[in-house]
Amino acid sequence: MPAEKTTQKARSDSARAALLKAGRKLFGKNGFLSTSVNDVAAAAGMSKSGLLHHFSSKAALFEAVFEEEEKRLVAQVAADAAEAPGAEARMKRGARALLDALNDPVSRQITLIDGPAVLGWTKWRKIEAEHGIALIQATLEEARSEGSLSSLPGAAFSRMFLSALHEGAFSIIEDKSQRPAVEAMLDQMIGGLFEQG
């Protein structure tokens, strides 16, 4: 690749990264509706037309921010859970890690509040399936490989478990004293799955 194209690509990648960073900050702080394309462009140090060169609309920028946030959350949860011995312990640790991550107002605003509203239910669920649900499925497949589970539960379990995590996060946000009860309920779901294993 010629040096000029490499430099141009590096500038483009850098501009895109700056827009995603500014978008995460502003969407997370102010919400989608209260954040304008001009706000994000200014925070990234570029013009509105510069932003629209990379993203066709505010919704397209939000979708990219949402996808990056999902990847970040999954990587964080996977890293936290990786140290636990055995699939059941990894699932329990991962559940707690996600509850912790969703306690961050920026992540919560982007993934749980604005995500479904801006992207629409179908697209939101598709992206969730590619990231959060995929991590749950991978952990269950590891459990089967380890011999902790004799068979894999259907995809419905992974969707229901992720929904329980989301609702648990909202319960804790509303009342922090609910954390032990939420953790106990999640532990029962996980424990029941592995008992049947």
PAKOLVEX-662702 format. One record per residue (C-alpha): residue number from 0; residue in one letter; z, y, x. Coordinates in pm, whole numbers. Last residue first. Layout:
BEGIN
<rec vomar="NUM" drenke="a" pz="Z" py="Y" px="X"/>
...
% end
This chain:
BEGIN
<rec vomar="196" drenke="g" pz="3382" py="-3070" px="-2615"/>
<rec vomar="195" drenke="q" pz="3585" py="-3050" px="-2940"/>
<rec vomar="194" drenke="e" pz="3879" py="-2922" px="-2737"/>
<rec vomar="193" drenke="f" pz="3639" py="-2691" px="-2548"/>
<rec vomar="192" drenke="l" pz="3521" py="-2517" px="-2865"/>
<rec vomar="191" drenke="g" pz="3871" py="-2490" px="-3002"/>
<rec vomar="190" drenke="g" pz="3994" py="-2335" px="-2678"/>
<rec vomar="189" drenke="i" pz="3721" py="-2072" px="-2686"/>
<rec vomar="188" drenke="m" pz="3789" py="-1971" px="-3046"/>
<rec vomar="187" drenke="q" pz="4164" py="-1991" px="-2991"/>
<rec vomar="186" drenke="d" pz="4138" py="-1779" px="-2675"/>
<rec vomar="185" drenke="l" pz="3942" py="-1519" px="-2873"/>
<rec vomar="184" drenke="m" pz="4216" py="-1507" px="-3137"/>
<rec vomar="183" drenke="a" pz="4488" py="-1479" px="-2871"/>
<rec vomar="182" drenke="e" pz="4300" py="-1198" px="-2694"/>
<rec vomar="181" drenke="v" pz="4265" py="-1005" px="-3021"/>
<rec vomar="180" drenke="a" pz="4635" py="-1053" px="-3101"/>
<rec vomar="179" drenke="p" pz="4739" py="-938" px="-2752"/>
<rec vomar="178" drenke="r" pz="4509" py="-630" px="-2771"/>
<rec vomar="177" drenke="q" pz="4622" py="-519" px="-3119"/>
<rec vomar="176" drenke="s" pz="4882" py="-278" px="-2973"/>
<rec vomar="175" drenke="k" pz="4590" py="-62" px="-2859"/>
<rec vomar="174" drenke="d" pz="4518" py="36" px="-3220"/>
<rec vomar="173" drenke="e" pz="4179" py="177" px="-3320"/>
<rec vomar="172" drenke="i" pz="4025" py="105" px="-2980"/>
<rec vomar="171" drenke="i" pz="4182" py="-241" px="-2981"/>
<rec vomar="170" drenke="s" pz="4030" py="-323" px="-3319"/>
<rec vomar="169" drenke="f" pz="3690" py="-189" px="-3206"/>
<rec vomar="168" drenke="a" pz="3698" py="-412" px="-2897"/>
<rec vomar="167" drenke="g" pz="3791" py="-713" px="-3111"/>
<rec vomar="166" drenke="e" pz="3498" py="-638" px="-3339"/>
<rec vomar="165" drenke="h" pz="3263" py="-641" px="-3040"/>
<rec vomar="164" drenke="l" pz="3419" py="-958" px="-2899"/>
<rec vomar="163" drenke="a" pz="3396" py="-1129" px="-3239"/>
<rec vomar="162" drenke="s" pz="3029" py="-1030" px="-3257"/>
<rec vomar="161" drenke="l" pz="2975" py="-1184" px="-2912"/>
<rec vomar="160" drenke="f" pz="3140" py="-1505" px="-3032"/>
<rec vomar="159" drenke="m" pz="2934" py="-1512" px="-3350"/>
<rec vomar="158" drenke="r" pz="2609" py="-1469" px="-3157"/>
<rec vomar="157" drenke="s" pz="2708" py="-1736" px="-2904"/>
<rec vomar="156" drenke="f" pz="2814" py="-1975" px="-3180"/>
<rec vomar="155" drenke="a" pz="2489" py="-1919" px="-3373"/>
<rec vomar="154" drenke="a" pz="2291" py="-2020" px="-3064"/>
<rec vomar="153" drenke="g" pz="2399" py="-2377" px="-3130"/>
<rec vomar="152" drenke="p" pz="2694" py="-2543" px="-2963"/>
<rec vomar="151" drenke="l" pz="2609" py="-2731" px="-2648"/>
<rec vomar="150" drenke="s" pz="2707" py="-3093" px="-2612"/>
<rec vomar="149" drenke="s" pz="2959" py="-3293" px="-2410"/>
<rec vomar="148" drenke="l" pz="3147" py="-2984" px="-2302"/>
<rec vomar="147" drenke="s" pz="3379" py="-2967" px="-2001"/>
<rec vomar="146" drenke="g" pz="3152" py="-3208" px="-1808"/>
<rec vomar="145" drenke="e" pz="3074" py="-2956" px="-1535"/>
<rec vomar="144" drenke="s" pz="2708" py="-2948" px="-1644"/>
<rec vomar="143" drenke="r" pz="2817" py="-2897" px="-2006"/>
<rec vomar="142" drenke="a" pz="3044" py="-2613" px="-1902"/>
<rec vomar="141" drenke="e" pz="2763" py="-2458" px="-1697"/>
<rec vomar="140" drenke="e" pz="2545" py="-2468" px="-2010"/>
<rec vomar="139" drenke="l" pz="2823" py="-2292" px="-2201"/>
<rec vomar="138" drenke="t" pz="2841" py="-2023" px="-1933"/>
<rec vomar="137" drenke="a" pz="2464" py="-1976" px="-1948"/>
<rec vomar="136" drenke="q" pz="2478" py="-1945" px="-2327"/>
<rec vomar="135" drenke="i" pz="2748" py="-1676" px="-2304"/>
<rec vomar="134" drenke="l" pz="2544" py="-1487" px="-2044"/>
<rec vomar="133" drenke="a" pz="2228" py="-1514" px="-2258"/>
<rec vomar="132" drenke="i" pz="2423" py="-1378" px="-2556"/>
<rec vomar="131" drenke="g" pz="2517" py="-1071" px="-2357"/>
<rec vomar="130" drenke="h" pz="2178" py="-1007" px="-2196"/>
<rec vomar="129" drenke="e" pz="1854" py="-1117" px="-2361"/>
<rec vomar="128" drenke="a" pz="2026" py="-1182" px="-2695"/>
<rec vomar="127" drenke="e" pz="2177" py="-831" px="-2695"/>
<rec vomar="126" drenke="i" pz="1826" py="-693" px="-2637"/>
<rec vomar="125" drenke="k" pz="1693" py="-886" px="-2937"/>
<rec vomar="124" drenke="r" pz="1995" py="-791" px="-3149"/>
<rec vomar="123" drenke="w" pz="1938" py="-420" px="-3083"/>
<rec vomar="122" drenke="k" pz="1564" py="-460" px="-3155"/>
<rec vomar="121" drenke="t" pz="1634" py="-618" px="-3495"/>
<rec vomar="120" drenke="w" pz="1921" py="-391" px="-3598"/>
<rec vomar="119" drenke="g" pz="1744" py="-65" px="-3527"/>
<rec vomar="118" drenke="l" pz="1720" py="96" px="-3186"/>
<rec vomar="117" drenke="v" pz="1898" py="418" px="-3275"/>
<rec vomar="116" drenke="a" pz="2162" py="288" px="-3516"/>
<rec vomar="115" drenke="p" pz="2222" py="-47" px="-3345"/>
<rec vomar="114" drenke="g" pz="2264" py="111" px="-3000"/>
<rec vomar="113" drenke="d" pz="2436" py="432" px="-3109"/>
<rec vomar="112" drenke="i" pz="2778" py="286" px="-3186"/>
<rec vomar="111" drenke="l" pz="2808" py="-43" px="-3001"/>
<rec vomar="110" drenke="t" pz="2608" py="-15" px="-2680"/>
<rec vomar="109" drenke="i" pz="2580" py="357" px="-2607"/>
<rec vomar="108" drenke="q" pz="2904" py="485" px="-2757"/>
<rec vomar="107" drenke="r" pz="3105" py="186" px="-2631"/>
<rec vomar="106" drenke="s" pz="2971" py="212" px="-2279"/>
<rec vomar="105" drenke="v" pz="3053" py="584" px="-2261"/>
<rec vomar="104" drenke="p" pz="3395" py="548" px="-2428"/>
<rec vomar="103" drenke="d" pz="3510" py="287" px="-2174"/>
<rec vomar="102" drenke="n" pz="3726" py="41" px="-2371"/>
<rec vomar="101" drenke="l" pz="3406" py="-161" px="-2398"/>
<rec vomar="100" drenke="a" pz="3445" py="-260" px="-2032"/>
<rec vomar="99" drenke="d" pz="3802" py="-382" px="-2083"/>
<rec vomar="98" drenke="l" pz="3705" py="-591" px="-2386"/>
<rec vomar="97" drenke="l" pz="3413" py="-725" px="-2183"/>
<rec vomar="96" drenke="a" pz="3643" py="-824" px="-1897"/>
<rec vomar="95" drenke="r" pz="3881" py="-994" px="-2140"/>
<rec vomar="94" drenke="a" pz="3599" py="-1206" px="-2280"/>
<rec vomar="93" drenke="g" pz="3478" py="-1285" px="-1928"/>
<rec vomar="92" drenke="r" pz="3825" py="-1407" px="-1831"/>
<rec vomar="91" drenke="k" pz="3836" py="-1637" px="-2133"/>
<rec vomar="90" drenke="m" pz="3482" py="-1762" px="-2077"/>
<rec vomar="89" drenke="r" pz="3549" py="-1818" px="-1707"/>
<rec vomar="88" drenke="a" pz="3871" py="-2008" px="-1789"/>
<rec vomar="87" drenke="e" pz="3676" py="-2239" px="-2020"/>
<rec vomar="86" drenke="a" pz="3397" py="-2277" px="-1764"/>
<rec vomar="85" drenke="g" pz="3618" py="-2385" px="-1477"/>
<rec vomar="84" drenke="p" pz="3824" py="-2200" px="-1217"/>
<rec vomar="83" drenke="a" pz="3801" py="-1822" px="-1269"/>
<rec vomar="82" drenke="e" pz="3639" py="-1621" px="-989"/>
<rec vomar="81" drenke="a" pz="3306" py="-1586" px="-1166"/>
<rec vomar="80" drenke="a" pz="3458" py="-1415" px="-1471"/>
<rec vomar="79" drenke="d" pz="3490" py="-1071" px="-1315"/>
<rec vomar="78" drenke="a" pz="3141" py="-1089" px="-1160"/>
<rec vomar="77" drenke="a" pz="2987" py="-1215" px="-1485"/>
<rec vomar="76" drenke="v" pz="3158" py="-939" px="-1686"/>
<rec vomar="75" drenke="q" pz="3039" py="-667" px="-1448"/>
<rec vomar="74" drenke="a" pz="2684" py="-804" px="-1431"/>
<rec vomar="73" drenke="v" pz="2672" py="-833" px="-1811"/>
<rec vomar="72" drenke="l" pz="2801" py="-478" px="-1853"/>
<rec vomar="71" drenke="r" pz="2551" py="-333" px="-1606"/>
<rec vomar="70" drenke="k" pz="2259" py="-519" px="-1763"/>
<rec vomar="69" drenke="e" pz="2361" py="-398" px="-2110"/>
<rec vomar="68" drenke="e" pz="2395" py="-43" px="-1978"/>
<rec vomar="67" drenke="e" pz="2047" py="-61" px="-1823"/>
<rec vomar="66" drenke="e" pz="1902" py="-179" px="-2157"/>
<rec vomar="65" drenke="f" pz="2080" py="100" px="-2343"/>
<rec vomar="64" drenke="v" pz="1955" py="364" px="-2098"/>
<rec vomar="63" drenke="a" pz="1599" py="230" px="-2136"/>
<rec vomar="62" drenke="e" pz="1630" py="234" px="-2516"/>
<rec vomar="61" drenke="f" pz="1775" py="586" px="-2501"/>
<rec vomar="60" drenke="l" pz="1478" py="709" px="-2300"/>
<rec vomar="59" drenke="a" pz="1239" py="556" px="-2553"/>
<rec vomar="58" drenke="a" pz="1437" py="719" px="-2837"/>
<rec vomar="57" drenke="k" pz="1420" py="1058" px="-2664"/>
<rec vomar="56" drenke="s" pz="1044" py="1019" px="-2650"/>
<rec vomar="55" drenke="s" pz="750" py="903" px="-2436"/>
<rec vomar="54" drenke="f" pz="965" py="834" px="-2131"/>
<rec vomar="53" drenke="h" pz="853" py="891" px="-1771"/>
<rec vomar="52" drenke="h" pz="608" py="1179" px="-1823"/>
<rec vomar="51" drenke="l" pz="829" py="1296" px="-2111"/>
<rec vomar="50" drenke="l" pz="1109" py="1362" px="-1864"/>
<rec vomar="49" drenke="g" pz="882" py="1571" px="-1643"/>
<rec vomar="48" drenke="s" pz="755" py="1755" px="-1952"/>
<rec vomar="47" drenke="k" pz="1117" py="1840" px="-2039"/>
<rec vomar="46" drenke="s" pz="1162" py="1982" px="-1691"/>
<rec vomar="45" drenke="m" pz="1366" py="1839" px="-1407"/>
<rec vomar="44" drenke="g" pz="1710" py="1853" px="-1251"/>
<rec vomar="43" drenke="a" pz="1848" py="1536" px="-1413"/>
<rec vomar="42" drenke="a" pz="2100" py="1738" px="-1616"/>
<rec vomar="41" drenke="a" pz="1818" py="1974" px="-1719"/>
<rec vomar="40" drenke="a" pz="1598" py="1684" px="-1835"/>
<rec vomar="39" drenke="v" pz="1886" py="1527" px="-2027"/>
<rec vomar="38" drenke="d" pz="1975" py="1848" px="-2209"/>
<rec vomar="37" drenke="n" pz="1607" py="1928" px="-2280"/>
<rec vomar="36" drenke="v" pz="1557" py="1583" px="-2435"/>
<rec vomar="35" drenke="s" pz="1845" py="1667" px="-2665"/>
<rec vomar="34" drenke="t" pz="2186" py="1503" px="-2702"/>
<rec vomar="33" drenke="s" pz="2386" py="1551" px="-3022"/>
<rec vomar="32" drenke="l" pz="2207" py="1275" px="-3215"/>
<rec vomar="31" drenke="f" pz="2232" py="1020" px="-2934"/>
<rec vomar="30" drenke="g" pz="2604" py="1057" px="-2871"/>
<rec vomar="29" drenke="n" pz="2781" py="1338" px="-2686"/>
<rec vomar="28" drenke="k" pz="2960" py="1164" px="-2398"/>
<rec vomar="27" drenke="g" pz="2772" py="836" px="-2372"/>
<rec vomar="26" drenke="f" pz="2436" py="989" px="-2458"/>
<rec vomar="25" drenke="l" pz="2504" py="1262" px="-2199"/>
<rec vomar="24" drenke="k" pz="2623" py="1042" px="-1911"/>
<rec vomar="23" drenke="r" pz="2382" py="757" px="-1975"/>
<rec vomar="22" drenke="g" pz="2090" py="999" px="-2012"/>
<rec vomar="21" drenke="a" pz="2178" py="1177" px="-1687"/>
<rec vomar="20" drenke="k" pz="2186" py="844" px="-1501"/>
<rec vomar="19" drenke="l" pz="1867" py="721" px="-1668"/>
<rec vomar="18" drenke="l" pz="1692" py="1050" px="-1592"/>
<rec vomar="17" drenke="a" pz="1801" py="1040" px="-1227"/>
<rec vomar="16" drenke="a" pz="1682" py="678" px="-1196"/>
<rec vomar="15" drenke="r" pz="1343" py="775" px="-1342"/>
<rec vomar="14" drenke="a" pz="1312" py="1064" px="-1098"/>
<rec vomar="13" drenke="s" pz="1398" py="837" px="-803"/>
<rec vomar="12" drenke="d" pz="1150" py="572" px="-917"/>
<rec vomar="11" drenke="s" pz="878" py="836" px="-949"/>
<rec vomar="10" drenke="r" pz="961" py="980" px="-608"/>
<rec vomar="9" drenke="a" pz="956" py="631" px="-452"/>
<rec vomar="8" drenke="k" pz="627" py="555" px="-627"/>
<rec vomar="7" drenke="q" pz="472" py="875" px="-490"/>
<rec vomar="6" drenke="t" pz="599" py="794" px="-140"/>
<rec vomar="5" drenke="t" pz="455" py="443" px="-158"/>
<rec vomar="4" drenke="k" pz="128" py="578" px="-294"/>
<rec vomar="3" drenke="e" pz="105" py="828" px="-6"/>
<rec vomar="2" drenke="a" pz="197" py="562" px="252"/>
<rec vomar="1" drenke="p" pz="-93" py="339" px="147"/>
<rec vomar="0" drenke="m" pz="0" py="0" px="0"/>
% end
